[in-house]
Amino acid sequence: MRPTLIVFLLALAGCGGAPAPAPATADAGTRVAAGGLVEPASEERVIIPQLSGRLARVLIDEGDSVVAGQLLAEIENSEYRAAVAAAEAQVALRSAEHERLRNGARTEEIDQAAAVLAAAAAQERLAAAEATRRRSIAERGLISIEQREQADAQAAATRAERERAAAALALLKAGARREDLAAAEAALAAAVADRDRAAALLEKSLIRSPIDGTVLKRDQREGETVVALAPIPLARIGDLRRLQVRADVDELDIARIRVGQDAYVSSDAFPGQRFAGRVAHVSRRMGPRNQTSGDPAEKQDAKILEALITLDGQPPLPVGLRVDVFVATPARTAGERPPP
């Protein structure tokens, strides 16, 4: 046998006796890295007017602290205020009419109607007696037939007047009909609705803060014209007492992200500093990237999962700062993608 062949066989036998390599194990220090943007924990609120008009007053400036419900600005609203005053007057009128019908006639009105009825009854008796007397005289030929007929007509007129007075008294005692009350209630309800509508329009001209926070940016000034629901806001407000980072977790890392995991963020703007936090929320829906690094080689169509990292304390990070996010994750098993 050739010496070369013998050497080859001996080498092959030695390799076959060597132990197989152990499978890869998890790294204790694995982590998920992602890009993120700093934002208020309450999220940034964009204040956009609901009405068009000229800004009569702007009461805030950038950096001001505000509370929920505080007046930020006012659109010219003299017409809205006049409409509210007119609507309130209508409510008062309709309310008085409804109350009058519901309460019915006053005692004094009933007494007055009863007196009118008594007077009409007395006049009726007097006219009836006069008609009887003239009829007797006319039968003896002492007065003309025309005079007798005049007495009869007067008696009929006083009887009709007494019946009218009796009906008026009965109407006062009976009170308002149900349909009259229903009509009055409907008129009052319509007046109240008109007043509420006018008040709602007036309130929309008063722009208020939806949250406690800080004015991050003011985009419009007093005297400028605003357009309802336009893309240009009046201001942006956020609660800076707590900050969070909205991180874009790559789709290949989403199985390793859990609520409660420790995390930290860093930024080139704060070299050598780490700002600790933890995962507070993980979205349930994939979506496009919220922010890009500017690298032309970066995939723009990659799907990501949003994760919110609540930062500890009050770090000096400005809202909108792009940061690097690192989340401590469970140990990596064989076959998983290596950390960035």
PyMOL commands that set and color helices and strands:
alter all, ss='L'
color gray80, all
select helices_A, chain A and resi 3-16+78-103+107-139+145-174+178-204+254-256
alter helices_A, ss='H'
color red, helices_A
select strands_A, chain A and resi 31-40+45-47+53-58+65-66+71-75+206-208+213-218+225-226+235-238+243-250+262-266+275-287+304-311+322-328
alter strands_A, ss='S'
color yellow, strands_A
deselect
rebuild
show_as cartoon
